[in-house]
Amino acid sequence: MISWPAGYGCRVLDEVDSTLDEARRIADTLSGPEWIMAHRQTRARGRRGRAWIAPEGNLSATLILRPGGGPEKAAQRSFVGALAVHDAVVAVTGRAEGLACKWPNDVLLNGGKLAGILLESFGAGADVSYLAIGIGVNLREAPPADAVEEGALRPVSLLSETGADVDPETFLTALAAAYDHYETHFVTYGFDPIRAAWLQRAAKLGQPITARTGTSEFTGTFQSIDEAGNLVLMTPRGQVILPAADIYF
Ligand SMILES: O=C(O)CCCC[C@@H]1SC[C@@H]2NC(=O)N[C@@H]21
């Protein structure tokens, strides 16, 4: 039996525009980190301004917290979030086979996209006042393959790939517990153990991948992620380090 982690609040909404927007609305009223889950989102968003399709029965949730520190440290929490999703899936299914983390912050199952994470920070000053970690997991239903852009990995659901029918509330409890575990490690020991744990679960490590930024495309061997979380790619023209890109296999 997984228990809810101490110190984290939680609210469950029937419907909202986006849990990320709800996080912005309530941020100033909170006294600690808070999970916001919604059964339906009417305007869910994914990375790079894409729409996120999440039929009811999937997990749509945002964790809002006050991270302390600058933008680089805040961004490293995308790896904390990805590890938490990975381990929550293991916790609810009892198996890790076929699970992998895709840089920067997707979780794959049997080679398809099971979950996506979108980080948004807001507030005044050099430090990040608030960090919202939006997490979508295809628990019951994957969006149709033609709803994702060309070249993107096929979406998969936990139900179709494993037969496990896990409801969003149950998954959120496992996710919140796993997140708390990795957050404690991150705050206590820094990014090193997070980086090591993420690399152990990384998809296509040591293999050829293509990285597309808004302006360039690089194909090479996925060598590692560096101490900041940047992608390290060895291309025929030398090493390339990328802070942001879309990855294609
Ligand atoms: O593009 C991605 O892979 C990131 C998807 C993030 C989706 C989640 S669902 C909960 C939260 N609310 C949103 O509007 N988006 C995130």
The ligand as an SDF file (V2000), in Angstrom:
LIG
                    3D

 16 17  0  0  0  0  0  0  0  0999 V2000
    4.3840   17.5460  -24.8040 O   0  0  0  0  0  0  0  0  0  0  0  0
    4.5590   16.8230  -23.8170 C   0  0  0  0  0  0  0  0  0  0  0  0
    5.0350   15.6960  -23.9240 O   0  0  0  0  0  0  0  0  0  0  0  0
    4.1850   17.3210  -22.4400 C   0  0  0  0  0  0  0  0  0  0  0  0
    2.7490   16.9990  -22.1080 C   0  0  0  0  0  0  0  0  0  0  0  0
    2.3100   17.5250  -20.7530 C   0  0  0  0  0  0  0  0  0  0  0  0
    0.8290   17.2840  -20.5070 C   0  0  0  0  0  0  0  0  0  0  0  0
    0.4110   17.6150  -19.1180 C   0  0  0  0  0  0  0  0  0  0  0  0
   -1.2010   17.0290  -18.7020 S   0  0  0  0  0  0  0  0  0  0  0  0
   -1.1430   17.9410  -17.2130 C   0  0  0  0  0  0  0  0  0  0  0  0
   -0.5140   19.2750  -17.5370 C   0  0  0  0  0  0  0  0  0  0  0  0
   -1.5010   20.2030  -18.0340 N   0  0  0  0  0  0  0  0  0  0  0  0
   -1.2810   20.5700  -19.2870 C   0  0  0  0  0  0  0  0  0  0  0  0
   -1.9670   21.3860  -19.9320 O   0  0  0  0  0  0  0  0  0  0  0  0
   -0.2030   19.9320  -19.7600 N   0  0  0  0  0  0  0  0  0  0  0  0
    0.3970   19.0910  -18.7490 C   0  0  0  0  0  0  0  0  0  0  0  0
  1  2  2  0
  2  3  1  0
  2  4  1  0
  4  5  1  0
  5  6  1  0
  6  7  1  0
  7  8  1  0
  8  9  1  0
  8 16  1  0
  9 10  1  0
 10 11  1  0
 11 12  1  0
 11 16  1  0
 12 13  1  0
 13 14  2  0
 13 15  1  0
 15 16  1  0
M  END
$$$$
